[in-house]
Amino acid sequence: MRKTERHFVTGANSLWHIYKTVPFWKVVKNFAVIQTARYTPFLPMKNWLYRTFLGMKIGEHSAFALMVMPDVMFPEKISVGTNSVIGYNTTILAHEYLIDEYRLGNVIIGNGVMIGANSTILPGVTIGDGAIVSAATLVHKDVPPGAFVGGNPMALIYTAEQMKERQLES
């Protein structure tokens, strides 16, 4: 189960309550910063923008490919360890708006993690150190350290132990 805080609403669906959830000007600022970072090819500049203006925790030498989309409303709930790669056009969400509730959750991406292109990471998940997430994966639950996962819905392809065996064989 993902680790999210649930906030119930009454009346219109939860997205209509958006600016009770997060200030309008915070969203405007975050959107401008994220759009700038999505298109810049300079990795140190991206990390600086994310750390300085969005409050994201990003370890040394982690790399966000072009078009990565961090959460616009709650980017401060995202942390990425050292030497990780977030693949092209990946979306990292720390919130989700549903009909009768909205949910918030931290996203923790460990050290030395590889996330393939076009993946979506949902709020409240932890991706363990050294894990590999295949391209186009919907990460809807925690990923164990060193594991190889993929698909939609995400499934375990190889455990950390199986990955080590495969590396020894090659």
C-alpha positions in Angstrom: 0.0 0.0 0.0 1.3 3.5 -0.9 1.9 5.8 2.0 -0.4 8.8 1.4 -2.3 11.2 3.6 -6.0 11.2 2.7 -8.0 14.5 2.8 -11.7 14.2 2.2 -13.8 16.9 0.5 -17.5 17.6 0.2 -19.4 19.1 -2.7 -17.6 19.4 -6.0 -14.8 16.9 -6.8 -11.5 17.5 -5.0 -9.8 19.2 -8.0 -12.3 22.1 -7.6 -10.8 22.5 -4.1 -7.2 22.9 -5.6 -6.5 26.4 -4.2 -7.6 25.5 -0.8 -4.9 22.8 -1.0 -2.1 24.8 -2.5 -1.6 28.5 -3.1 -2.2 29.7 -6.6 1.1 31.7 -6.8 3.0 28.6 -5.6 1.6 26.6 -8.6 2.4 29.5 -11.0 6.1 29.7 -9.8 6.5 25.9 -9.7 5.1 25.6 -13.2 7.5 28.2 -14.6 10.5 26.6 -12.9 9.6 23.1 -14.0 9.0 24.2 -17.6 12.4 25.9 -17.7 14.1 22.8 -16.2 12.3 20.4 -18.5 13.9 22.0 -21.6 17.4 22.8 -20.3 20.1 20.4 -21.3 22.4 21.5 -18.4 22.1 18.9 -15.6 23.7 21.0 -12.8 21.3 23.8 -13.6 18.2 21.6 -13.5 19.3 20.3 -10.1 19.9 23.8 -8.8 16.5 25.0 -10.0 14.8 22.0 -8.4 16.7 22.4 -5.1 16.6 26.2 -4.9 13.1 27.1 -6.1 11.1 23.9 -5.5 12.6 22.5 -2.3 13.3 19.1 -3.8 16.0 17.0 -2.2 18.4 15.8 -5.0 21.7 14.0 -4.3 25.0 14.7 -6.1 25.3 13.5 -9.7 21.6 12.6 -10.1 20.4 13.4 -13.6 16.9 14.4 -14.8 16.6 13.8 -18.6 14.8 16.2 -20.9 11.0 16.6 -20.3 10.9 15.0 -16.8 7.8 16.4 -15.0 8.1 16.6 -11.2 4.9 17.3 -9.3 3.8 20.9 -9.9 1.9 21.4 -6.6 4.1 19.5 -4.0 7.6 19.1 -5.5 9.1 19.5 -2.0 7.7 16.0 -1.3 10.1 14.5 -3.8 13.6 13.3 -2.9 16.2 11.6 -5.2 19.4 10.1 -3.9 22.9 10.3 -5.4 23.9 9.2 -8.8 20.3 8.3 -10.0 18.9 8.7 -13.5 15.3 9.8 -14.1 14.5 8.9 -17.8 13.0 11.1 -20.5 9.4 12.3 -20.0 9.0 10.6 -16.6 6.3 12.0 -14.4 6.8 12.1 -10.6 3.6 12.8 -8.7 3.3 13.6 -5.0 -0.5 14.3 -5.1 -3.6 12.8 -6.7 -7.0 14.4 -6.9 -10.0 12.0 -6.8 -13.7 12.6 -6.6 -14.3 12.7 -2.9 -10.7 13.1 -1.7 -7.2 14.2 -2.5 -4.1 12.3 -1.4 -0.5 13.5 -0.7 2.5 11.4 -0.3 6.3 11.6 -0.3 8.2 10.0 -3.2 11.6 8.7 -2.2 14.0 7.6 -5.0 17.1 6.0 -3.6 20.8 6.1 -4.6 21.9 4.6 -7.9 18.4 4.2 -9.2 17.6 4.0 -12.9 14.1 5.0 -14.0 13.4 4.3 -17.7 11.7 6.8 -20.1 8.0 7.6 -20.0 7.5 6.1 -16.5 5.0 7.5 -14.0 5.7 7.4 -10.3 2.6 7.8 -8.0 2.6 9.5 -4.6 3.7 7.6 -1.5 6.1 5.2 -3.1 9.8 4.5 -2.2 12.2 3.2 -4.9 15.0 1.4 -3.1 18.8 1.9 -3.7 20.1 0.4 -6.9 16.6 -0.5 -8.3 15.9 -0.4 -12.0 12.5 0.7 -13.3 11.8 -0.3 -16.9 10.6 2.3 -19.5 6.9 3.1 -19.5 6.3 1.6 -16.0 3.5 2.8 -13.7 5.2 2.7 -10.2 2.2 2.2 -8.0 3.9 0.5 -5.0 7.3 0.4 -3.4 10.2 -1.0 -5.3 12.7 -3.1 -3.2 16.4 -2.2 -3.3 18.3 -3.7 -6.2 15.1 -5.0 -7.9 14.2 -4.8 -11.6 10.6 -3.9 -12.2 8.5 -3.0 -15.1 5.1 -2.8 -16.8 1.6 -1.5 -16.2 0.7 -2.6 -13.7 4.2 -2.7 -12.4 5.5 -6.2 -11.6 8.7 -7.6 -10.2 10.9 -8.9 -13.0 14.1 -9.8 -11.0 14.9 -9.5 -7.3 18.2 -8.0 -6.2 19.6 -11.5 -5.8 18.5 -12.6 -9.3 20.1 -9.4 -10.7 23.4 -10.2 -9.0 23.3 -13.8 -10.4 22.6 -12.4 -13.9 25.6 -10.0 -13.6 27.9 -12.8 -12.6 26.8 -14.9 -15.6 27.5 -12.3 -18.1 
